[in-house]
Amino acid sequence: MTRLFAGTPFDRPPECDVCGRLEEECECPPPAPAPPTYAEPETQTARLSVEKRKRGKMVTVIRGLSAEENDLSALLTKLKTTCGAGGTLQQDSVEIQGRHLDRLRDELQTIGYRVKG
């Protein structure tokens, strides 16, 4: 009786690419995940606006930066520190509490983003 994968690479048990031993016997550490790659800030445009929320609270909103192409949590932390205010990440925007258009515009341009608004 012949086996289905006889003579093909699938006929042999899998081996480790690093040490060459069988995968069941291998003690190599798992490979480190590749660090995420983000788009360059110069290729993106941040759109700034100020919105009035409940009870008259003002919020500066940054739109136009996608979560897949940016490390938005690190950007939020940097912008909150720059403004000395709180903030949050929403679905498609970064919100900073208060009216901080000039500060945020300057900081985003320093980082390298194109800014509108």
C-alpha positions as CSV (number, residue, x, y, z in Angstrom):
1,M,0.0,0.0,0.0
2,T,1.4,3.4,-1.0
3,R,1.0,6.5,1.1
4,L,-0.6,9.6,-0.2
5,F,2.4,11.9,0.2
6,A,5.1,9.3,-0.3
7,G,8.2,11.0,-1.7
8,T,7.0,14.5,-1.2
9,P,8.2,17.1,1.5
10,F,4.9,16.4,3.3
11,D,5.9,12.7,3.8
12,R,8.6,13.6,6.3
13,P,7.9,14.9,9.9
14,P,8.3,18.6,10.2
15,E,11.7,19.9,11.4
16,C,12.8,23.1,13.1
17,D,14.3,25.6,10.7
18,V,16.8,26.8,13.3
19,C,18.3,23.6,14.8
20,G,17.1,21.0,12.3
21,R,15.6,18.6,14.9
22,L,12.1,17.3,14.8
23,E,9.5,19.9,16.0
24,E,8.5,17.7,18.9
25,E,12.1,17.6,20.2
26,C,13.0,21.2,19.4
27,E,13.8,23.5,22.4
28,C,14.4,26.7,20.4
29,P,12.6,29.8,21.7
30,P,9.7,30.9,19.5
31,P,10.6,33.6,17.0
32,A,9.9,37.2,18.2
33,P,7.0,38.9,16.5
34,A,8.0,41.5,13.9
35,P,7.5,45.0,15.2
36,P,4.6,46.8,13.5
37,T,5.4,49.1,10.7
38,Y,3.7,52.5,10.6
39,A,3.4,55.0,7.7
40,E,5.6,58.1,7.7
41,P,4.0,61.2,9.3
42,E,4.9,63.2,6.2
43,T,2.5,61.2,4.1
44,Q,-0.5,61.9,6.4
45,T,-2.8,64.8,7.0
46,A,-4.3,65.5,10.5
47,R,-7.5,67.5,10.5
48,L,-8.0,69.6,13.6
49,S,-11.3,70.9,14.9
50,V,-12.9,72.1,18.1
51,E,-16.3,70.8,19.2
52,K,-18.6,71.8,21.9
53,R,-19.9,68.9,24.0
54,K,-22.5,68.6,26.8
55,R,-22.6,71.3,29.4
56,G,-20.4,73.6,27.3
57,K,-17.2,71.5,27.4
58,M,-14.8,72.1,24.6
59,V,-12.8,69.3,22.9
60,T,-10.1,69.5,20.3
61,V,-10.5,66.6,17.8
62,I,-7.9,65.2,15.5
63,R,-9.2,63.2,12.6
64,G,-7.6,61.7,9.4
65,L,-5.1,59.4,11.1
66,S,-5.8,55.7,10.7
67,A,-5.1,53.3,13.6
68,E,-3.5,50.8,11.2
69,E,-0.9,53.3,10.0
70,N,-0.1,55.1,13.4
71,D,0.6,54.3,17.0
72,L,-2.3,56.4,18.2
73,S,-1.9,55.5,21.9
74,A,1.7,56.8,21.9
75,L,0.6,59.9,19.9
76,L,-2.3,60.5,22.4
77,T,0.1,60.3,25.4
78,K,2.5,62.8,23.7
79,L,-0.3,65.2,22.9
80,K,-1.9,65.0,26.4
81,T,1.5,65.8,27.9
82,T,2.1,68.7,25.5
83,C,-1.3,70.2,26.4
84,G,-1.4,69.3,30.0
85,A,-4.9,68.0,29.5
86,G,-6.8,64.7,29.4
87,G,-7.8,62.9,26.2
88,T,-9.1,59.7,24.7
89,L,-9.0,57.6,21.5
90,Q,-12.3,57.3,19.7
91,Q,-13.1,55.1,16.7
92,D,-11.6,57.3,14.1
93,S,-10.3,60.3,16.1
94,V,-8.1,61.5,18.9
95,E,-9.8,63.8,21.4
96,I,-8.0,66.2,23.8
97,Q,-10.0,68.0,26.4
98,G,-10.1,71.8,26.0
99,R,-9.3,74.2,23.2
100,H,-5.7,73.5,22.1
101,L,-5.6,74.1,18.4
102,D,-2.4,76.1,18.3
103,R,-0.5,73.8,20.6
104,L,-1.6,70.7,18.8
105,R,-0.9,72.2,15.4
106,D,2.6,73.1,16.4
107,E,3.3,69.7,18.0
108,L,1.9,67.7,15.1
109,Q,4.0,69.8,12.6
110,T,7.0,69.2,14.8
111,I,6.4,65.4,14.6
112,G,6.1,65.7,10.8
113,Y,2.3,65.5,10.1
114,R,0.6,67.9,7.6
115,V,-2.1,69.8,9.5
116,K,-5.3,71.3,8.3
117,G,-7.6,73.3,10.5
